[in-house]
Amino acid sequence: MSQYLTPPPDYAPRKPRMKVPKGAWDTQIHLFGPASEYAFDPDSPYYSDEVSAESAIAMQDQLGLARSLLVSGGGYGLDYLHLEHTLARYPDRFRGVIFPSAQTDDEELARLHAMGVRGIRFVSDRRARNLPRIQPDVAARVRQFDWPVHFYPHGIDLVEYSDALMALDSDKIVIDHLASVPAAGGVDQPAVKKLLEMLDTGRVWVKLSGPMRCTDEEPPYPSVAPIASALVRHAPERMMWASDWPHVNMVGRTMPNDGDLLDLLAEWAPDEADRERILVTTPEALYGN
């Protein structure tokens, strides 16, 4: 597969205008490199220059965030060595999520749990060919560690995959990036209705993140606001926020500033108590132990 270089993030995030509560989390970032030590999966469509843990921490400090959930980069496929090394260096700053394989046994899961891994991630068929699809056996085995199962759909995929997700032996299912629903479809489209239905089960959480994955608009992605706001109104206690830094795959598009992305939360969740839950209480309950 031909690989392209994904653009770098904006390394000068603005201070948020919004009051950021103490102990706030960013529930999805990725880190990469150096390439001499961590090779990209040849089936990944992209590769990246180094995006270091130190630069991520500087960004988080600027935004007033205390902890981050480090999701193993899709560019590495099933290889989570980079994540392991980062967790070992910064155990108080990061927790982790891996892409598992069917061969990830209980002994390996226990070792990863001790290092700070707190979840697994699957993707839909249209999302990426080098990343794992839903694996019910693995999802059942991580329940012993109380790990959430994360799922990243593509477009309106959630309608197709919802039954398989809800059939998993898991009471913690996290849908990434606003379910990637096309914002142009609005709040009444089937994928949004399905997401609200899943939230009502009490087993599902949603990341208020990746608005650029839902639309081709320029920042601040105005067509996403009605969907994000509707989700917050429906179940604020089941929402989390994430930057998705460093925003891979933004070729030919405006790179967002992460201070501006965090300030979108004040529009989507105007109530300060809801933002406290979204940024602190909920992610701490899912990942903080």
Solvent accessible surface area in square Angstrom, and as a share of the most:
residue,aa,sasa,rsa
1,M,108,0.48
2,S,102,0.66
3,Q,62,0.28
4,Y,81,0.31
5,L,81,0.40
6,T,6,0.03
7,P,40,0.25
8,P,88,0.56
9,P,7,0.05
10,D,47,0.24
11,Y,118,0.45
12,A,71,0.55
13,P,14,0.09
14,R,131,0.48
15,K,129,0.55
16,P,21,0.13
17,R,200,0.73
18,M,19,0.08
19,K,146,0.62
20,V,32,0.18
21,P,17,0.10
22,K,196,0.83
23,G,27,0.26
24,A,0,0.00
25,W,0,0.00
26,D,0,0.00
27,T,0,0.00
28,Q,0,0.00
29,I,0,0.00
30,H,11,0.05
31,L,3,0.02
32,F,0,0.00
33,G,6,0.06
34,P,46,0.29
35,A,72,0.56
36,S,109,0.70
37,E,114,0.51
38,Y,28,0.11
39,A,81,0.63
40,F,29,0.12
41,D,30,0.16
42,P,102,0.64
43,D,57,0.29
44,S,0,0.00
45,P,50,0.31
46,Y,13,0.05
47,Y,86,0.33
48,S,10,0.06
49,D,92,0.48
50,E,92,0.41
51,V,6,0.03
52,S,30,0.19
53,A,4,0.03
54,E,80,0.36
55,S,28,0.18
56,A,0,0.00
57,I,28,0.14
58,A,61,0.47
59,M,6,0.03
60,Q,1,0.00
61,D,78,0.41
62,Q,63,0.28
63,L,2,0.01
64,G,39,0.37
65,L,5,0.03
66,A,40,0.31
67,R,43,0.16
68,S,0,0.00
69,L,0,0.00
70,L,4,0.02
71,V,1,0.01
72,S,5,0.04
73,G,2,0.02
74,G,14,0.14
75,G,0,0.00
76,Y,10,0.04
77,G,0,0.00
78,L,81,0.40
79,D,79,0.41
80,Y,32,0.12
81,L,80,0.40
82,H,17,0.08
83,L,3,0.01
84,E,19,0.09
85,H,77,0.34
86,T,3,0.02
87,L,1,0.01
88,A,70,0.54
89,R,136,0.50
90,Y,57,0.22
91,P,71,0.45
92,D,123,0.64
93,R,48,0.18
94,F,1,0.00
95,R,34,0.12
96,G,0,0.00
97,V,0,0.00
98,I,0,0.00
99,F,1,0.01
100,P,0,0.00
101,S,26,0.17
102,A,67,0.52
103,Q,150,0.67
104,T,9,0.05
105,D,74,0.38
106,D,65,0.34
107,E,141,0.63
108,E,41,0.19
109,L,0,0.00
110,A,46,0.36
111,R,102,0.37
112,L,0,0.00
113,H,45,0.20
114,A,89,0.69
115,M,53,0.24
116,G,4,0.04
117,V,0,0.00
118,R,22,0.08
119,G,0,0.00
120,I,0,0.00
121,R,12,0.04
122,F,0,0.00
123,V,0,0.00
124,S,0,0.00
125,D,85,0.44
126,R,141,0.51
127,R,61,0.22
128,A,20,0.16
129,R,151,0.55
130,N,20,0.10
131,L,18,0.09
132,P,11,0.07
133,R,77,0.28
134,I,31,0.16
135,Q,38,0.17
136,P,82,0.51
137,D,111,0.57
138,V,2,0.01
139,A,0,0.00
140,A,38,0.29
141,R,65,0.24
142,V,1,0.00
143,R,103,0.38
144,Q,108,0.48
145,F,36,0.15
146,D,75,0.39
147,W,5,0.02
148,P,1,0.00
149,V,0,0.00
150,H,1,0.01
151,F,0,0.00
152,Y,20,0.08
153,P,0,0.00
154,H,62,0.28
155,G,17,0.17
156,I,100,0.51
157,D,7,0.04
158,L,0,0.00
159,V,64,0.37
160,E,127,0.57
161,Y,26,0.10
162,S,3,0.02
163,D,115,0.59
164,A,46,0.35
165,L,0,0.00
166,M,44,0.20
167,A,87,0.68
168,L,8,0.04
169,D,75,0.39
170,S,5,0.03
171,D,58,0.30
172,K,32,0.14
173,I,0,0.00
174,V,0,0.00
175,I,0,0.00
176,D,0,0.00
177,H,3,0.01
178,L,1,0.00
179,A,0,0.00
180,S,4,0.03
181,V,1,0.00
182,P,49,0.31
183,A,4,0.03
184,A,105,0.81
185,G,41,0.40
186,G,25,0.24
187,V,55,0.32
188,D,107,0.55
189,Q,17,0.08
190,P,93,0.58
191,A,0,0.00
192,V,1,0.00
193,K,114,0.48
194,K,45,0.19
195,L,1,0.00
196,L,39,0.19
197,E,98,0.44
198,M,3,0.01
199,L,5,0.02
200,D,101,0.52
201,T,68,0.39
202,G,31,0.30
203,R,58,0.21
204,V,0,0.00
205,W,26,0.09
206,V,0,0.00
207,K,0,0.00
208,L,0,0.00
209,S,1,0.01
210,G,1,0.01
211,P,5,0.03
212,M,3,0.01
213,R,49,0.18
214,C,9,0.06
215,T,21,0.12
216,D,130,0.67
217,E,59,0.27
218,E,105,0.47
219,P,47,0.30
220,P,83,0.52
221,Y,2,0.01
222,P,82,0.52
223,S,36,0.23
224,V,1,0.01
225,A,15,0.12
226,P,71,0.45
227,I,2,0.01
228,A,0,0.00
229,S,18,0.12
230,A,15,0.12
231,L,0,0.00
232,V,5,0.03
233,R,178,0.65
234,H,80,0.36
235,A,5,0.04
236,P,20,0.13
237,E,79,0.36
238,R,45,0.16
239,M,0,0.00
240,M,0,0.00
241,W,4,0.01
242,A,3,0.02
243,S,1,0.01
244,D,4,0.02
245,W,1,0.00
246,P,3,0.02
247,H,0,0.00
248,V,15,0.09
249,N,63,0.32
250,M,2,0.01
251,V,86,0.50
252,G,85,0.82
253,R,71,0.26
254,T,64,0.37
255,M,40,0.18
256,P,3,0.02
257,N,9,0.05
258,D,0,0.00
259,G,1,0.01
260,D,51,0.27
261,L,10,0.05
262,L,0,0.00
263,D,14,0.07
264,L,15,0.07
265,L,0,0.00
266,A,34,0.26
267,E,100,0.45
268,W,7,0.02
269,A,0,0.00
270,P,107,0.67
271,D,72,0.37
272,E,99,0.44
273,A,65,0.51
274,D,23,0.12
275,R,27,0.10
276,E,74,0.33
277,R,89,0.33
278,I,0,0.00
279,L,0,0.00
280,V,25,0.14
281,T,75,0.44
282,T,11,0.06
283,P,0,0.00
284,E,72,0.32
285,A,73,0.57
286,L,11,0.06
287,Y,0,0.00
288,G,13,0.13
289,N,106,0.55
